[in-house]
Amino acid sequence: MSKALFPLNSSVNVSCLLPEVDLDANHVQNLIIVPSWGPPIVDGKEARSFYSFKVGSLAPSTNCYSPKGLNHSGLRIVHRHGPCSPFGGGRASHRQILSQDQARVNLIRSRISKSTQKLQPQSISLPANLGIPFSTANYIVTVGFGTPKKDLTVSFDTASDLTWIQCKPCAVKCYNQKEPIFDPSQSTSFVNISCNSAECTRLSSATGNPSHCDSSTCEYSIGYGDGSTSAGIFGQETLTLTSTDVIQNFRFGCGQDNDGLFGETAGLLGLGRDPVSIVSQTAGDYCQVFSYCLPSSSSSEGYLTFGTKAISPGVNFTSLVTNPNAPSFYFLELIGISVGGSDIGIPPSTFSSPGTIIDSGTVITRLQPAAYSALKSAFQKGMSNYTMAPAYELFDTCYDFTGLDTVSVPTIKLRFNGGVDIDMGLTGIFYVVSQSQVCLAFAGNKNPGSIGIIGNRQQRTVNVVYDVAGGRIGFGADGCN
């Protein structure tokens, strides 16, 4: 067992031992994680400080493609608005995407205390999660519910805990979804959860609302930041992830009163840390380990995998920490940023209060004001040969590449505690509104006390590994290949 890949002085369930790797501790600490579109690595260091790319490559593709060597052992991830989507690939406008993203960020901020108290190790005893979860995210997967199995497409979200789907008879209301609505009466494995059970009592920590009773049946209700809602029966069912990953007695919400901006999805898969999340419910099977790779663009595919099999030799880990006021979120320690191969001199303390989370549902990374100001200044200096374009929505650093064939862009690297450096590729650096308005895909918080968020734009093509039991988050290069 590699010391670099397992925390010291911890008790270990033998069935959850992680794969052996050949990297020694020194190598792991100095490894730079670079996605497939990143610069080459020589002796653990960047071989160059700029990317060069064809401007024509910025145009979105209308075709769906699968990367070579894509991990097919897990669930297939696609973007809900891209050509790979089962919903037809109808694209939301940039303003709509960014407006919904800002609403999500605002709600995250409202749930996390602005207290400057020091974050505590993941393993301490914590109070229940307070607050209201969020609406559905950008990426979707297809899972099976019931016996016989019915395939349903759901959003997945690391900032939500409760998994729920729409269910017949839609006693009050169901919104329009792509697949037929699940009918629990047609499944031989569906069971109502009792109102006086411990599972029903604990439901409030995942929803922010107390559970209710209809006779002896437990009922849930959950509200989201955009006004969307779901309510219904709290039950248990067989959940099929893949042909070899079948979960018996999975607890979930069977929604019979649902309304809001859920698109055509059947519901939501909650990947937070609350006891009701799929991560906690399957701890005995998957050791509270899951990983995903978000595709390089909305026209490509990624994966979501559960269990230690998802951890490859190239994964480099940083510590997972927990905010007692929001214990379901995945906090990690961002300590620095470099641009063009040079550290831009942001003190690590800039990021420490109230901290930084990683989130699969937020699109654009938010940084503390001082950190974003330093990043913007360094990036603009590296792009001084190019014509700036007007600001767009939350983006204040945009460029006009009209008439250009090739552009060189300074690299951006995020540094986390433990020597983990993640090099952003082009898809993590730019948000493309049009060829004449290509914007730096980061934004600054207005309030230095607001939470920092690593968004999914900066996670693309990286193998992101959540080892919750081990108290760490890992990143691996070239994850979708």
Sequence and secondary structure as in RCSB ss.txt:
>XXXX:A:sequence
MSKALFPLNSSVNVSCLLPEVDLDANHVQNLIIVPSWGPPIVDGKEARSFYSFKVGSLAPSTNCYSPKGLNHSGL
RIVHRHGPCSPFGGGRASHRQILSQDQARVNLIRSRISKSTQKLQPQSISLPANLGIPFSTANYIVTVGFGTPKK
DLTVSFDTASDLTWIQCKPCAVKCYNQKEPIFDPSQSTSFVNISCNSAECTRLSSATGNPSHCDSSTCEYSIGYG
DGSTSAGIFGQETLTLTSTDVIQNFRFGCGQDNDGLFGETAGLLGLGRDPVSIVSQTAGDYCQVFSYCLPSSSSS
EGYLTFGTKAISPGVNFTSLVTNPNAPSFYFLELIGISVGGSDIGIPPSTFSSPGTIIDSGTVITRLQPAAYSAL
KSAFQKGMSNYTMAPAYELFDTCYDFTGLDTVSVPTIKLRFNGGVDIDMGLTGIFYVVSQSQVCLAFAGNKNPGS
IGIIGNRQQRTVNVVYDVAGGRIGFGADGCN
>XXXX:A:secstr
  GGGS TT    GGG     S  HHHHHH EE  TTS  EETTEES SEEEEEGGGGS  SS B  TT  TTSE
EEEETTSTTSTT      HHHHHHHHHHHHHHHHHHS       EETTS      S      SEEEEEEETTTTE
EEEEEEETT    EEEBTT SSB    SS  B GGG TT EE BTTSHHHHTTHHHHSS  EEETTEEEEEEE T
TS EEEEEEEEEEEEEETTEEEEEEEEEEEEEEESS TT  EEEE SSSTTSHHHHTHHHHTTEEEEE  SSTTB
 EEEEESGGG  TT EEEEEEE TTSTTS EE EEEEEETTEE    GGGGTSS EEE SS  SEEE HHHHHHH
HHHHHHHTTTS EE  BTTB  EE  TT SEEEEE EEEEETTTEEEEE HHHHEEEEETTEEEESEEE SSTTS
 EEE GGGGTT EEEEETTTTEEEEETTTT 
